[in-house]
Amino acid sequence: MVHCKVTITMADGSTGQHEDDYQDTIAATQRAIDLFPEARKIKVVASRQAKIIPLPVAQHHLAAEVA
Protein backbone atom coordinates (compact mmCIF):
# COMPACT_ATOMS: atom_id res chain seq x y z
CA MET A 1 0.00 0.00 0.00
CA VAL A 2 1.15 3.51 -0.77
CA HIS A 3 -0.23 6.87 0.23
CA CYS A 4 -0.98 8.83 -2.95
CA LYS A 5 -1.78 12.44 -3.66
CA VAL A 6 -3.92 12.65 -6.79
CA THR A 7 -4.31 15.93 -8.68
CA ILE A 8 -6.85 16.14 -11.49
CA THR A 9 -6.98 18.97 -14.06
CA MET A 10 -10.15 19.39 -16.09
CA ALA A 11 -10.46 20.86 -19.61
CA ASP A 12 -11.53 24.27 -18.23
CA GLY A 13 -8.35 24.47 -16.12
CA SER A 14 -10.01 23.73 -12.76
CA THR A 15 -8.17 21.33 -10.49
CA GLY A 16 -8.96 19.06 -7.59
CA GLN A 17 -6.82 17.07 -5.18
CA HIS A 18 -7.36 13.96 -3.11
CA GLU A 19 -5.12 11.90 -0.82
CA ASP A 20 -5.69 8.28 0.16
CA ASP A 21 -4.04 4.88 0.48
CA TYR A 22 -4.01 2.68 -2.63
CA GLN A 23 -2.57 -0.69 -3.55
CA ASP A 24 -0.15 1.14 -5.88
CA THR A 25 0.05 4.24 -8.06
CA ILE A 26 -1.59 2.42 -10.95
CA ALA A 27 -4.68 1.75 -8.81
CA ALA A 28 -4.79 5.43 -7.82
CA THR A 29 -4.53 6.49 -11.46
CA GLN A 30 -7.21 4.05 -12.60
CA ARG A 31 -9.58 5.25 -9.88
CA ALA A 32 -9.11 8.86 -11.02
CA ILE A 33 -9.74 7.88 -14.65
CA ASP A 34 -12.89 6.00 -13.64
CA LEU A 35 -14.24 8.96 -11.67
CA PHE A 36 -13.12 11.71 -14.08
CA PRO A 37 -12.90 10.27 -17.61
CA GLU A 38 -13.05 13.80 -19.07
CA ALA A 39 -9.94 14.96 -17.15
CA ARG A 40 -7.16 16.50 -19.24
CA LYS A 41 -4.39 15.66 -16.77
CA ILE A 42 -4.06 13.27 -13.84
CA LYS A 43 -0.99 13.44 -11.61
CA VAL A 44 -0.33 10.78 -8.96
CA VAL A 45 2.48 11.15 -6.44
CA ALA A 46 3.27 8.45 -3.90
CA SER A 47 4.20 10.63 -0.94
CA ARG A 48 4.89 8.03 1.72
CA GLN A 49 4.09 4.47 2.67
CA ALA A 50 0.61 3.81 3.99
CA LYS A 51 0.34 3.04 7.65
CA ILE A 52 -0.33 -0.64 8.21
CA ILE A 53 -2.24 -1.22 11.41
CA PRO A 54 -2.08 -4.85 12.55
CA LEU A 55 -5.30 -6.47 13.63
CA PRO A 56 -5.43 -7.78 17.20
CA VAL A 57 -4.64 -11.48 17.55
CA ALA A 58 -6.50 -13.58 20.08
CA GLN A 59 -4.14 -14.82 22.80
CA HIS A 60 -5.18 -18.47 22.44
CA HIS A 61 -4.23 -18.47 18.73
CA LEU A 62 -0.84 -16.97 19.51
CA ALA A 63 -0.18 -19.47 22.32
CA ALA A 64 -1.10 -22.39 20.02
CA GLU A 65 1.33 -21.22 17.33
CA VAL A 66 4.21 -20.83 19.80
CA ALA A 67 3.72 -24.23 21.46
Secondary structure as UniProt FT lines:
FT   STRAND          2..9
FT   TURN            11..12
FT   STRAND          15..22
FT   HELIX           25..35
FT   TURN            37..38
FT   STRAND          41..49
FT   HELIX           59..66
//
